[in-house]
Amino acid sequence: MSKKGIFVIGLLLILLAAVAQYTFDLVGVGAHDLRMENTGLYVSYSLDTSPSFHSNNSRFYFFTTRTGIRYVSSGGENRWQEPFNLARPHMVTRGDVVAIGEDGGQVIRVFNAGGIMNTVHLDYPVLGFSVNANGNLAVIMGVDGGYHVHGFERDNSTSPFFRLHINHRESPMRFPVAVEISDDGSYVAVAYLNIYRQLITEVQFYTGQQTRFGTEALFAGDDFPGETFIAMRFMTGNRLLLITDSQITMQRIDGNSLSEEWSIPLYNRIDQLAFCGNNRFAFVSGAASNPDGRDADPVGTVNMFDINGLTGRFYLGRRATHLSMGHGAVIVGADRYFRAVNLRGTSLWQHTALHDVRDMIFLDNTNTVLIAGVNRAYVWRRQRTRD
């Protein structure tokens, strides 16, 4: 057969396929499109109950208010619930573990998917706390003349495995602002703001052994002059991520030595910050930090990272008011407009809410989300809908 004949047959096959698809769509069988649909499944809450939500790549999510916590599925199943009464509940999360307390309170509860793991009663008011993926709790407390930093194992609520006393009289301009415990409990990192003469962010590293004053366990430290602390987090492989207003650094602990794996400068303020387990994080760039805007990202730039550095970017094109992560993707929002993006910066879907949104998180997969409104949080699924 000649080349011309082969070309004609190929053209006819393409035309036949097009006609078949047109006929298929005409009768309505193929007239479908993927879009977000409300399943009608929801949890409700009052306006003043301070609701919070967390899910770790799961169809189940933690739902916390002032009166308690529930563990609920995307199918509406209420797996368990635990009542409490907090004026200003604050929830911190790490993987499948959440810790709930309040600033100035003296009780912190730790939960996982199975229910309550630990309840820690403290002798002094809480100024800040964190939890690791194994349920170990780290707490900063204000005491007369200084601060206590304690670390509690998941099965021990009375005897801290780590004790650090900070004497305020010796350094009146130095304040602990955050504490983190590595997943294996081997290391504790404490961040300080030192405003004596000049602003300095300090990070000190301790071995996870009991010590009364901390000096015996202190093995490394790092100073960041002129930089304001934003966040820190232990990542996979005993790496510590530190974010200031000027840079992001990833440091690794090996034995009792500390080394920097990578660092990037920041030329924008950070409007939103989110983490996914101990391997990934993302932030959205806000206004330029320098008056001339030199080297700054456009406002609304989503920057996505894993432990090795930047993986992708996405330009939202407006100031972001929401950011969450899960299933190797992010949800970034601006008021009622939301985009889901993978970690390479490729858009997955977009959705415009009809009402104000408190929060939006992934549930079962990147096509299932929980959208929290003013007084209800509904499960939505992206599915095929006949036009």
Secondary structure, 3 states (H helix, E strand, C coil): CCHHHHHHHHHHHHHHHHHHHHHHHHCCCCCEEEEEEEEEEEEECCCCCCCEEECCCCCEEEEEECCEEEEEECCCCEEEEEECCCCCCEEEEECCEEEEECCCCCEEEEEECCEEEEEEECCCCEEEEEECCCCCEEEEEEECCEEEEEEECCCCCCCCCEEEEEECCCCCCEEEEEEEECCCCCEEEEEEEECCCCCEEEEEEEECCCCCCCCCCEEEEEEEECCCEEEEEEECCCEEEEEECCEEEEEEEECCEEEEEEEEECCEEEEEEEEECCCEEEEEEEEECCCCCCCCCCCCEEEEEECCEEEEEEECCCCCCEEEEECCEEEEEECCEEEEEECCCCEEEEEECCCCCCEEEECCCCCEEEEECCCEEEEEEEEEEEC
